[in-house]
């Protein structure tokens, strides 16, 4: 298994932090639009980490 790149690690950390913020916002009853933005950002960061995996580079 190849070592993850720095960009991939950063995206994984960002996705985990945004997922935690998503759950926190749901639990505390924050505005729906903040929850939606954070949720979409977590999904995009996760997808970016997947696309930047070493085996995807050919």
For each residue, the residues with C-beta under 8 A, 3 or more apart:
1:
2: 53 54 55
3: 54
4: 8 9 12 53 54
5: 8 9 52 54
6: 9 10
7: 10 11 52
8: 4 5 11 12 49 52 53 54
9: 4 5 6 12 13
10: 6 7 13 14
11: 7 8 14 15 45 46 48 49 52
12: 4 8 9 15 16 45 46 49
13: 9 10 16 17
14: 10 11 17 18 41 45
15: 11 12 18 19 42 45 46 49
16: 12 13 19 20
17: 13 14 20 21
18: 14 15 21 22 38 39 41 42 45
19: 15 16 22 23 42
20: 16 17 23 24
21: 17 18 24 25 38
22: 18 19 25 26 35 38 39 42
23: 19 20 26 27
24: 20 21 27 28 30
25: 21 22 28 30 31 34 35 38
26: 22 23 29 30 35
27: 23 24
28: 24 25
29: 26
30: 24 25 26 34 35
31: 25 34 35
32: 35 36
33: 36 37
34: 25 30 31 37 38
35: 22 25 26 30 31 32 38 39
36: 32 33 39 40
37: 33 34 40 41
38: 18 21 22 25 34 35 41 42
39: 18 22 35 36 42 43
40: 36 37 43 44
41: 14 18 37 38 44 45
42: 15 18 19 22 38 39 45 46
43: 39 40 46 47
44: 40 41 47 48
45: 11 12 14 15 18 41 42 48 49
46: 11 12 15 42 43 49 50
47: 43 44 50 51
48: 11 44 45 51 52
49: 8 11 12 15 45 46 52 53
50: 46 47 53 56
51: 47 48 56
52: 5 7 8 11 48 49 56
53: 2 4 8 49 50 56
54: 2 3 4 5 8 57
55: 2
56: 50 51 52 53
57: 54
58:
